[in-house]
Amino acid sequence: MIARRLVLGSLALGLVGLAVAGGTAAWLFAPRSAVGAGTADTGTPPVGWDALALPRIEGGTFEPGFFDGKAVLLVNTASFCGFTRQYEGLQALWEARRDDGLIVLGVPSNDFGNQEPGTEDEIQDFCETTFGIDFPMTTKQTVVGPSAHPLYRWAAEATGPSGVPRWNFHKILIDRDGRLAGWFGTGVKPDAPQLTQAIDQALAARAGS
């Protein structure tokens, strides 16, 4: 098992290295539709966090009320992607804004390019040892299509076709009241001004306001 994890980690880091030179190599594999951002349909009802069964990657499920009153940045992740180094920015964002009420929620998914083939244990080990990730993560999920997790089906209804994930590290921002505040494509980095400004706005609005 240890040897397998070392091999997986080495392979993943090799693929991650493709993105170092300005991300050029990574874009060879990502669709152009992974670029961009948009706002939500404000007529869509808020997500019912307490009604969703969100399994934790370490086991169990997120307890009722975990997301209540929080702004949530939902990100479908992958270990073998040219954009995997965005984990660094996501962790930095989590450390900087969690005390303000932001939750970064990673959702491992193998939907795009078979780039998250490992088990939950392997994914968790890779994230912790390679990037020091300690923000909340779910078990591996489907994020597009009719088999997508209910949270992603809700988000797709709110954003419409243009806002559904087209690649790994697509970002969906949900405000403190559970309404979808906007979406940000793969190419929008965690520290991009358009994303950080949207997070500022979502955090500034108190729940129920």
LUMRO-144614 format. One record per residue: x, y, z of N, C-alpha, C in turn; residue number from 0. Coordinates in Angstrom, 1 decimal. Each point is the difference from the previous one (the first is absolute). Layout:
N
PT:X:Y:Z:X:Y:Z:X:Y:Z:NUM $
...
% end
This chain:
209
PT:0.8:-1.2:0.0:-0.8:1.2:0.0:0.9:1.3:0.0:0 $
PT:1.0:0.0:0.8:0.9:1.1:0.1:0.7:0.3:-1.4:1 $
PT:0.4:-1.1:-0.6:0.7:0.1:-1.3:-1.0:0.5:-1.0:2 $
PT:-1.2:-0.5:0.0:-1.0:0.5:-0.9:-0.3:1.5:0.1:3 $
PT:0.0:0.5:1.3:-0.3:1.4:0.2:1.2:0.8:-0.5:4 $
PT:1.2:-0.5:0.2:1.2:0.7:-0.5:0.0:0.1:-1.5:5 $
PT:-0.4:-1.0:-0.6:-0.1:0.0:-1.5:-1.1:0.9:-0.5:6 $
PT:-1.1:0.0:0.7:-1.1:0.9:-0.4:0.4:1.4:0.2:7 $
PT:0.6:0.3:1.2:0.5:1.4:0.2:1.0:0.5:-1.0:8 $
PT:0.9:-0.9:-0.4:1.0:0.4:-1.0:-0.6:0.3:-1.3:9 $
PT:-0.9:-0.9:-0.4:-0.7:0.2:-1.3:-0.8:1.3:0.0:10 $
PT:-0.7:0.2:1.1:-0.8:1.3:0.1:0.8:1.2:0.0:11 $
PT:1.2:0.0:0.7:0.8:1.1:0.0:0.6:0.3:-1.4:12 $
PT:0.3:-1.1:-0.7:0.5:0.1:-1.4:-1.0:0.7:-0.9:13 $
PT:-1.3:-0.4:0.1:-1.0:0.7:-0.8:-0.2:1.4:0.5:14 $
PT:0.0:0.2:1.3:-0.1:1.4:0.5:1.0:0.9:-0.6:15 $
PT:1.2:-0.6:-0.1:1.1:0.8:-0.6:-0.2:0.6:-1.4:16 $
PT:-0.9:-0.6:-0.7:-0.4:0.5:-1.3:-0.5:1.4:0.0:17 $
PT:-0.6:0.3:1.1:-0.7:1.3:0.1:1.0:1.2:0.5:18 $
PT:1.2:-0.3:0.3:0.9:1.0:0.6:0.3:1.1:-1.0:19 $
PT:0.2:-0.3:-1.3:0.4:1.1:-0.9:-1.3:0.7:-0.5:20 $
PT:-0.5:0.8:1.0:-1.2:0.8:-0.4:-1.2:-0.7:-0.2:21 $
PT:0.0:-1.3:0.3:-1.3:-0.8:-0.2:-0.2:-0.4:-1.4:22 $
PT:1.0:0.3:-0.9:-0.2:-0.3:-1.4:-0.3:-1.4:-0.3:23 $
PT:0.8:-1.0:0.5:-0.2:-1.4:-0.2:-1.4:-0.4:0.5:24 $
PT:-0.4:0.4:1.1:-1.2:-0.4:0.6:-1.2:0.4:-0.9:25 $
PT:0.1:1.1:-0.7:-1.1:0.4:-0.8:-0.1:-0.9:-1.3:26 $
PT:1.0:-0.8:-0.3:-0.1:-0.9:-1.1:-1.1:-1.0:0.2:27 $
PT:-0.3:-0.3:1.3:-1.0:-1.0:0.4:-1.3:0.6:0.4:28 $
PT:-0.1:1.2:0.4:-1.2:0.6:0.5:-0.8:0.7:-1.1:29 $
PT:-1.3:-0.2:-0.1:-0.8:0.7:-1.0:-0.1:1.5:0.2:30 $
PT:-0.1:0.7:-1.1:-0.1:1.4:0.1:-1.2:0.5:0.8:31 $
PT:-1.0:-0.8:0.1:-1.2:0.4:0.8:0.3:-0.1:1.5:32 $
PT:1.3:-0.4:0.4:0.3:0.0:1.4:0.5:1.4:0.4:33 $
PT:0.1:0.9:-0.9:0.4:1.4:0.3:-1.3:0.8:0.2:34 $
PT:0.1:0.9:1.0:-1.1:0.9:0.2:-0.7:-0.1:1.3:35 $
PT:-1.0:0.8:0.2:-0.8:0.1:1.2:-1.3:0.5:-0.2:36 $
PT:-0.9:-0.1:0.9:-1.4:0.5:-0.2:-0.7:0.1:1.4:37 $
PT:-1.2:0.5:-0.1:-0.8:0.2:1.2:-1.1:-1.0:0.0:38 $
PT:-0.7:-0.1:1.2:-1.0:-1.0:0.1:-1.4:0.5:-0.3:39 $
PT:-0.9:-0.9:-0.3:-1.4:0.3:-0.1:-0.6:0.3:1.4:40 $
PT:-0.3:1.2:0.3:-0.4:0.4:1.3:-1.4:-0.6:0.4:41 $
PT:-0.7:-0.5:-1.0:-1.3:-0.6:0.2:0.0:-1.4:0.5:42 $
PT:1.2:-0.6:0.0:0.1:-1.4:0.5:0.0:-0.1:1.5:43 $
PT:-0.8:-0.9:0.5:-0.1:-0.1:1.5:1.4:-0.3:0.6:44 $
PT:0.2:0.4:1.2:1.3:-0.3:0.7:0.2:-1.5:0.2:45 $
PT:1.3:-0.4:0.1:0.2:-1.4:0.2:-0.4:-0.3:1.4:46 $
PT:-0.5:-1.2:0.2:-0.3:-0.5:1.3:1.1:-0.8:0.6:47 $
PT:0.9:0.6:0.6:1.2:-0.7:0.5:-0.3:-1.2:0.9:48 $
PT:-1.0:0.2:0.9:-0.3:-1.0:0.9:-0.7:-1.3:-0.6:49 $
PT:-0.5:0.2:-1.2:-0.6:-1.1:-0.7:0.9:-0.7:-0.9:50 $
PT:1.2:0.5:-0.2:1.0:-0.7:-0.8:0.9:-0.9:0.8:51 $
PT:0.2:-1.2:-0.6:0.9:-1.0:0.7:1.4:0.2:-0.7:52 $
PT:0.9:0.8:0.7:1.3:0.2:-0.5:1.0:-0.8:0.8:53 $
PT:0.5:-1.1:-0.6:1.0:-0.8:0.7:1.4:0.6:0.1:54 $
PT:0.6:0.0:1.2:1.4:0.4:0.1:1.0:-1.0:-0.5:55 $
PT:1.1:0.5:-0.6:1.0:-0.8:-0.5:0.6:-0.9:1.0:56 $
PT:0.0:0.4:1.3:0.6:-0.8:1.1:-1.0:-0.9:0.6:57 $
PT:-1.2:0.0:-0.5:-1.1:-0.8:0.6:-1.1:0.7:0.7:58 $
PT:-1.2:-0.5:0.0:-1.1:0.7:0.6:-0.5:1.0:-1.0:59 $
PT:-0.9:0.8:0.5:-0.6:1.1:-0.8:0.1:1.3:0.8:60 $
PT:-0.1:1.1:-0.8:0.0:1.3:0.6:-1.2:0.2:0.9:61 $
PT:0.2:0.4:1.2:-1.1:0.1:1.0:-1.0:1.1:-0.4:62 $
PT:-1.3:-0.1:0.3:-0.9:1.0:-0.2:0.4:1.3:0.5:63 $
PT:-0.1:1.1:-0.7:0.4:1.3:0.4:1.4:0.4:-0.3:64 $
PT:0.8:-0.9:-0.5:1.4:0.3:-0.3:0.2:1.1:-0.9:65 $
PT:-0.9:0.1:-1.0:0.1:1.1:-1.0:-0.9:1.2:0.2:66 $
PT:-0.9:-0.1:1.0:-1.0:1.0:0.3:0.7:1.4:0.3:67 $
PT:-0.4:1.0:-0.7:0.5:1.3:0.2:1.4:0.2:-0.5:68 $
PT:0.5:-0.9:-0.8:1.4:0.1:-0.6:-0.1:0.2:-1.5:69 $
PT:1.0:0.7:-0.5:0.2:0.1:-1.4:0.8:-1.3:-0.4:70 $
PT:-0.3:-0.6:-1.1:0.6:-1.3:-0.4:0.6:0.1:-1.4:71 $
PT:1.3:-0.2:-0.2:0.6:-0.1:-1.3:0.1:-1.5:-0.3:72 $
PT:-0.8:-0.5:-0.9:-0.1:-1.4:-0.4:0.9:-0.2:-1.2:73 $
PT:1.0:-0.9:0.1:1.0:-0.2:-1.1:0.1:-1.5:-0.3:74 $
PT:-0.2:-0.4:-1.2:0.2:-1.4:-0.4:1.5:-0.2:-0.3:75 $
PT:0.7:-0.9:0.7:1.4:-0.1:0.0:0.5:-1.3:-0.7:76 $
PT:1.3:0.0:-0.3:0.6:-1.2:-0.6:1.5:0.0:0.3:77 $
PT:0.6:-1.2:0.2:1.4:-0.1:0.4:0.9:0.0:-1.2:78 $
PT:-0.5:-0.4:-1.1:0.9:-0.2:-1.2:-0.3:1.0:-1.1:79 $
PT:-0.3:1.2:0.4:-0.4:1.0:-1.0:1.1:1.1:-0.1:80 $
PT:0.1:0.6:-1.1:0.9:1.1:-0.2:-0.3:1.2:0.9:81 $
PT:-1.2:0.0:0.6:-0.4:1.1:0.9:0.1:-0.4:1.4:82 $
PT:0.5:-1.2:0.3:0.0:-0.5:1.4:0.7:1.0:1.0:83 $
PT:1.0:0.8:-0.5:0.7:0.9:0.9:-1.0:1.1:0.5:84 $
PT:-1.2:0.1:-0.6:-0.9:0.9:0.6:-0.4:-0.3:1.4:85 $
PT:0.3:-1.3:0.4:-0.1:-0.4:1.4:0.7:1.0:0.9:86 $
PT:1.2:0.5:-0.4:0.7:0.9:0.9:-0.7:1.3:0.2:87 $
PT:-0.6:0.5:-1.0:-0.8:1.2:0.1:-1.3:-0.2:0.8:88 $
PT:-0.6:-1.1:-0.2:-1.2:-0.3:0.8:0.3:-0.1:1.5:89 $
PT:1.1:-0.7:0.3:0.4:-0.1:1.4:0.3:1.4:0.6:90 $
PT:0.7:0.8:-0.8:0.3:1.4:0.5:-1.3:0.8:0.2:91 $
PT:-0.9:-0.2:-0.9:-1.3:0.7:0.1:-0.7:-0.4:1.3:92 $
PT:-0.1:-1.3:0.2:-0.6:-0.6:1.2:0.6:0.5:1.3:93 $
PT:1.3:0.1:0.0:0.7:0.4:1.2:-0.2:1.5:0.3:94 $
PT:-0.1:0.8:-1.1:-0.2:1.4:0.1:-1.4:0.4:0.4:95 $
PT:-1.1:-0.7:-0.5:-1.3:0.4:0.1:-1.0:-0.9:0.8:96 $
PT:0.5:-1.1:0.6:-0.9:-0.9:0.7:-0.5:0.7:1.3:97 $
PT:0.8:0.8:0.6:-0.5:0.7:1.2:-1.0:1.1:-0.3:98 $
PT:-0.1:0.4:-1.3:-1.0:0.9:-0.4:-1.3:-0.6:-0.4:99 $
PT:0.0:-1.4:-0.1:-1.2:-0.7:-0.3:0.0:-0.7:-1.4:100 $
PT:1.2:-0.1:-0.6:0.1:-0.7:-1.3:0.3:-1.5:0.3:101 $
PT:-0.7:-0.9:-0.7:0.4:-1.4:-0.1:0.4:-0.3:-1.4:102 $
PT:1.3:-0.5:-0.2:0.4:-0.6:-1.2:-0.3:-1.5:0.0:103 $
PT:-0.9:-0.4:-0.9:-0.4:-1.4:0.0:0.5:-0.7:-1.3:104 $
PT:1.0:-0.9:0.2:0.5:-0.8:-1.1:-0.8:-1.2:-0.3:105 $
PT:-0.3:-0.2:-1.3:-0.8:-1.2:-0.4:0.8:-0.8:-1.1:106 $
PT:0.7:-1.0:0.4:0.8:-0.8:-0.9:-1.0:-0.6:-1.1:107 $
PT:0.5:0.1:-1.2:-0.9:-0.6:-1.1:0.9:-0.5:-1.1:108 $
PT:-0.5:-1.1:-0.5:0.8:-0.7:-1.2:-0.8:0.3:-1.3:109 $
PT:-0.8:1.0:0.0:-0.8:0.2:-1.2:0.7:0.5:-1.2:110 $
PT:1.2:0.7:0.2:0.7:0.6:-1.1:1.3:-0.6:-0.2:111 $
PT:0.2:-0.7:-1.1:1.3:-0.5:-0.4:0.6:-1.1:0.9:112 $
PT:-0.9:-0.7:0.8:0.4:-1.1:0.9:1.2:0.5:0.8:113 $
PT:-0.1:1.2:0.6:1.1:0.6:0.7:-0.1:-0.1:1.5:114 $
PT:-1.0:-0.7:0.5:-0.1:-0.3:1.4:-0.4:-1.5:0.2:115 $
PT:0.9:-0.9:-0.4:-0.4:-1.4:0.0:0.1:-0.7:1.3:116 $
PT:0.7:0.6:1.0:0.4:-0.7:1.2:-1.2:-0.1:1.0:117 $
PT:0.3:-0.7:1.1:-0.9:-0.2:1.1:-0.1:1.2:0.9:118 $
PT:-0.9:0.1:0.8:-0.1:1.2:1.0:1.3:0.0:0.8:119 $
PT:0.5:-1.1:0.5:1.2:0.0:0.8:1.2:0.6:-0.8:120 $
PT:0.1:-0.4:-1.2:1.1:0.5:-0.9:-0.2:1.4:-0.3:121 $
PT:-1.2:0.5:-0.2:-0.2:1.4:-0.3:0.3:0.8:1.3:122 $
PT:-0.4:-0.4:1.1:0.2:0.7:1.2:1.5:0.1:0.4:123 $
PT:0.7:-1.1:-0.2:1.4:-0.1:0.3:0.8:0.9:-1.0:124 $
PT:-0.4:0.0:-1.2:0.7:0.9:-1.0:-0.2:1.5:0.4:125 $
PT:-1.2:0.4:0.3:-0.4:1.4:0.3:0.8:0.4:1.2:126 $
PT:0.0:-0.8:1.0:0.6:0.4:1.3:1.5:0.0:-0.1:127 $
PT:0.6:-1.0:-0.6:1.5:-0.1:0.0:0.6:1.0:-1.1:128 $
PT:-0.7:0.2:-1.1:0.5:0.8:-1.1:-0.2:1.5:0.2:129 $
PT:-1.3:0.3:0.5:-0.4:1.4:0.1:-0.4:0.5:1.4:130 $
PT:0.1:-0.9:0.9:-0.4:0.4:1.4:-1.5:0.3:0.1:131 $
PT:-0.8:-0.6:-0.8:-1.5:0.4:0.0:-0.6:-0.4:1.3:132 $
PT:-0.8:0.9:0.6:-0.8:-0.3:1.1:-1.4:0.6:-0.1:133 $
PT:-0.3:0.6:-1.1:-1.4:0.4:-0.2:-0.9:-1.2:-0.2:134 $
PT:-1.3:0.1:0.2:-0.9:-1.1:-0.1:-0.1:-0.5:-1.4:135 $
PT:-0.1:-1.4:-0.1:-0.1:-0.6:-1.3:-1.0:-1.1:0.1:136 $
PT:-0.7:-0.3:-1.1:-1.0:-1.1:0.0:0.7:-1.2:-0.6:137 $
PT:-0.8:-1.1:0.0:0.5:-1.2:-0.7:-0.1:0.3:-1.5:138 $
PT:0.5:-0.9:-0.8:0.0:0.3:-1.5:-1.4:-0.1:-0.5:139 $
PT:-0.4:1.0:-0.8:-1.3:0.2:-0.5:-0.1:0.2:-1.5:140 $
PT:-1.1:-0.2:-0.6:-0.4:0.4:-1.3:-0.5:1.4:0.1:141 $
PT:0.5:0.9:-0.9:-0.4:1.4:0.1:-0.8:0.5:-1.2:142 $
PT:-0.1:-0.8:-1.1:-0.8:0.4:-1.1:-0.9:-1.1:-0.5:143 $
PT:-1.1:0.4:-0.6:-0.9:-0.9:-0.6:-1.1:-0.5:1.0:144 $
PT:-0.8:-0.9:-0.5:-1.1:-0.5:0.9:0.4:-0.7:1.2:145 $
PT:1.2:-0.5:0.1:0.5:-0.8:1.1:0.8:0.9:1.0:146 $
PT:0.0:1.3:-0.3:0.8:0.9:0.9:-0.6:0.0:1.4:147 $
PT:0.8:0.3:0.9:-0.5:0.2:1.4:-1.1:1.1:0.0:148 $
PT:-1.0:-0.2:0.9:-1.1:1.0:0.0:0.5:1.5:0.2:149 $
PT:1.1:0.2:0.7:0.5:1.4:0.1:0.4:0.5:-1.3:150 $
PT:0.6:-0.8:-0.9:0.4:0.5:-1.3:-1.2:0.1:-0.9:151 $
PT:-1.0:-0.9:0.2:-1.2:0.2:-0.9:-0.7:1.3:0.4:152 $
PT:0.0:0.3:1.3:-0.6:1.3:0.4:0.8:1.2:-0.6:153 $
PT:1.3:-0.1:0.0:0.8:1.1:-0.5:-0.2:0.1:-1.5:154 $
PT:-0.1:-1.1:-0.7:-0.3:0.0:-1.5:-1.3:0.7:-0.3:155 $
PT:-1.0:-0.2:0.8:-1.3:0.6:-0.2:0.2:1.5:0.3:156 $
PT:0.8:0.4:0.9:0.2:1.4:0.3:0.8:0.8:-1.0:157 $
PT:1.0:-0.6:-0.5:0.9:0.7:-1.0:-0.5:-0.2:-1.4:158 $
PT:-0.7:-1.1:-0.3:-0.3:-0.3:-1.4:1.2:-0.7:-0.6:159 $
PT:-0.1:-0.4:-1.3:1.0:-0.8:-0.6:1.4:0.7:0.0:160 $
PT:0.0:1.3:-0.1:1.3:0.7:-0.1:0.9:-0.1:1.3:161 $
PT:-0.7:-0.3:1.1:0.7:0.0:1.3:0.4:-1.4:0.6:162 $
PT:-0.3:-1.1:-0.7:0.3:-1.3:0.5:1.5:-0.2:-0.3:163 $
PT:0.6:-0.9:0.9:1.5:-0.2:-0.2:0.3:-0.6:-1.4:164 $
PT:1.0:0.5:-0.6:0.5:-0.5:-1.3:1.3:-0.7:0.1:165 $
PT:0.6:0.2:1.2:1.3:-0.6:0.3:0.3:0.0:1.5:166 $
PT:1.1:-0.5:0.4:0.3:0.0:1.4:0.3:1.4:0.5:167 $
PT:-0.2:0.2:1.3:0.2:1.2:0.7:-0.9:1.2:-0.5:168 $
PT:-1.2:-0.4:-0.3:-1.1:0.9:-0.3:-0.5:0.5:1.4:169 $
PT:-0.3:1.2:0.1:-0.3:0.6:1.4:-1.4:0.6:0.0:170 $
PT:-0.8:-0.4:1.0:-1.4:0.5:0.2:-0.1:0.6:1.4:171 $
PT:-0.4:1.3:0.0:-0.1:0.7:1.2:-1.4:0.1:0.5:172 $
PT:-0.2:-0.5:1.2:-1.4:0.0:0.7:0.1:1.0:1.1:173 $
PT:-1.0:0.9:0.1:0.0:1.0:1.1:-0.5:-0.5:1.3:174 $
PT:0.0:0.8:1.0:-0.4:-0.4:1.4:-1.4:-0.5:0.1:175 $
PT:-0.9:0.4:-0.9:-1.3:-0.4:0.0:-0.3:-1.2:-0.9:176 $
PT:1.1:-0.6:-0.5:-0.2:-1.2:-0.8:-0.3:0.3:-1.4:177 $
PT:0.1:1.2:-0.5:-0.3:0.3:-1.4:1.3:0.0:-0.8:178 $
PT:-0.1:-0.4:-1.2:1.2:-0.1:-0.8:0.4:1.5:-0.5:179 $
PT:1.1:0.4:0.4:0.5:1.4:-0.2:0.7:0.1:-1.4:180 $
PT:0.5:-1.0:-0.5:0.8:0.0:-1.2:0.8:-1.2:-0.3:181 $
PT:0.5:-0.1:-1.2:0.9:-1.1:-0.4:1.2:0.6:-0.7:182 $
PT:1.1:-0.8:0.1:1.3:0.4:-0.5:0.7:-1.2:-0.6:183 $
PT:0.4:0.1:-1.3:0.5:-1.1:-0.7:1.4:-0.4:0.5:184 $
PT:0.5:-1.1:-0.5:1.3:-0.6:0.4:1.1:1.1:-0.1:185 $
PT:0.0:0.8:-1.0:1.1:0.9:-0.2:0.0:1.2:1.0:186 $
PT:-1.0:0.1:0.8:-0.1:1.1:1.0:0.7:-0.6:1.3:187 $
PT:1.2:0.6:0.3:0.8:-0.5:1.1:-0.7:0.4:1.3:188 $
PT:0.4:-0.7:1.1:-0.6:0.3:1.3:0.3:1.4:0.5:189 $
PT:1.1:0.6:-0.5:0.3:1.4:0.4:-0.4:1.0:-1.0:190 $
PT:-0.7:-0.4:-1.1:-0.4:1.0:-1.0:-1.0:1.1:0.6:191 $
PT:0.2:1.2:-0.4:-0.8:1.1:0.6:-1.5:-0.2:-0.2:192 $
PT:-0.4:-0.5:-1.1:-1.5:-0.2:-0.2:-0.5:-1.0:1.0:193 $
PT:0.7:-1.0:0.3:-0.4:-1.0:1.0:0.1:0.6:1.4:194 $
PT:1.1:0.6:0.4:0.1:0.5:1.3:-1.0:1.1:0.3:195 $
PT:-0.3:0.8:-1.0:-1.0:1.1:0.2:-1.4:-0.6:0.2:196 $
PT:-0.3:-1.0:-0.7:-1.3:-0.7:0.2:-0.1:-0.6:1.4:197 $
PT:1.1:-0.6:0.4:0.1:-0.6:1.4:-0.2:1.1:1.0:198 $
PT:0.6:1.2:-0.2:-0.1:1.1:1.0:-1.5:0.4:0.1:199 $
PT:-0.6:0.1:-1.2:-1.4:0.4:0.0:-0.9:-1.1:0.7:200 $
PT:0.3:-1.3:-0.2:-0.8:-1.0:0.6:0.2:0.0:1.5:201 $
PT:1.2:0.3:0.5:0.2:0.0:1.4:-0.5:1.2:0.7:202 $
PT:0.0:1.1:-0.8:-0.5:1.3:0.6:-1.5:0.0:0.3:203 $
PT:-0.7:-0.8:-0.8:-1.5:-0.1:0.2:-0.3:-1.0:1.1:204 $
PT:-0.6:0.5:1.1:-0.3:-1.0:1.1:-1.2:-0.9:-0.4:205 $
PT:0.0:-1.2:0.5:-1.1:-0.9:-0.3:-1.3:0.6:0.4:206 $
PT:-1.0:-0.2:-0.9:-1.3:0.5:0.2:-0.2:1.5:-0.3:207 $
PT:1.0:0.6:-0.5:-0.1:1.4:-0.3:-0.6:0.3:-1.4:208 $
% end
